[in-house]
Every structure is written in structure tokens, then in C-alpha cells.
Amino acid sequence: MMKKLLYSKTISRSCIVIIAMLIFLASMFVGCATSATGWKQAQAINTLEAYQEFLDSNPSKELADSARWKIDTLSFLHAKEEHTISSYDRYLRQFPKGEFAQEANERLEKLFFHKQTEAENSVNAYDDFLQRFPNGVFATEARSRREQLYFNK
């Protein structure tokens, strides 16, 4: 009788362990399916908000890096579409080491030089430019124009 009771308890524990393992595996499968479904939805919508929502819901899943890359890419495309100093500044603040940081910085420098510096055409404007882009593509030209303005007062 005692042997039968011990055998019965062992079977019960084994069943509980097996059931717990099955529940765990099922939850893992559902999590993967949910992640894949969320990714497909984000791709179908293809907006910053959709990818950010996916990332917020799945921060450590295998598709999180892909979502971050898409957010970086779409953010740069929006900055490029707006093509303003503030749009490139916003992108560079959000993604200082992003995929498109160098290109965004080059576009920002060019815009800053042509829109702000040339429009104002003052020593202060060129000083501001040189403070922000001391080694930029337009730095030599900015120094030259600054000197001309300074000495031709």
C-alpha cells in the first residue's frame, strides 16, 4: 500500500513537471508568434510610430535591432524630406551615431552655411558657423568671408 502511494506521488510530480514544461513552451511559441505578427504589422504600416510601438512591445526580441534600424532610416528620410536645419538637428540629436549621421551632418552644414550665414552675411553669423563647423567643408570660405567683413567695416 505504501509503495503504491509513493508510486502515485512520483507520477503526480512527473505530470506536474511535464505540464509546467508544456505551458512554458507554449508561452514561448505564442510570444514568438506575437512578435512576428507585430513585426509584420509594423512593416505593413511602415511609419516611425508603428516601429516604435513594436520596439516598445518587444525590446529584447530578435527583431528589435531591425526595428531600431527602420526607425533610424525613417527619421533620416523625414529630415531629408523637410530639408531644414531643425530637421537635421533633430535627427542628429536622436541618432548621434546613426546610420546616416555623417550625411545628415554634411547636409546640415551646407544648409547652415547657405541659409543662415549667407542670408545674414555678418561677422557674428560666420563666427557662429565656425564655432559649429570648425573643420567643415565651408570653413575656409567662412573664414575668408568673415575676414572680408571684419576688415571692410
Residue pairs with C-beta under 8 A, 6 or more apart in sequence:
35 58
35 61
35 62
35 63
36 63
38 54
38 57
38 58
39 54
39 58
39 63
39 66
39 67
41 50
41 54
42 50
42 51
42 53
42 54
42 67
42 70
46 74
47 74
48 71
48 74
48 75
48 78
51 67
51 70
51 71
51 74
52 67
52 71
54 63
54 67
55 64
55 67
55 68
55 71
58 64
58 67
69 99
72 95
72 98
72 99
72 100
73 99
73 100
75 91
75 94
75 95
75 98
76 91
76 95
76 98
76 99
76 100
76 103
76 104
78 87
78 91
79 87
79 88
79 90
79 91
79 104
80 87
80 107
83 107
83 111
84 111
85 108
85 111
85 112
85 115
85 116
88 104
88 105
88 107
88 108
88 111
89 108
91 98
91 100
91 101
91 104
92 98
92 101
92 104
92 105
92 108
95 101
98 104
106 137
109 133
109 136
109 137
109 138
110 137
110 138
112 129
112 132
112 133
113 129
113 133
113 136
113 138
113 141
113 142
116 125
116 128
116 129
117 125
117 126
117 128
117 129
117 142
117 145
119 125
121 145
121 149
122 149
123 146
123 149
123 150
126 142
126 143
126 145
126 146
126 149
127 146
129 138
129 142
130 139
130 142
130 143
130 146
133 139
133 142
136 142
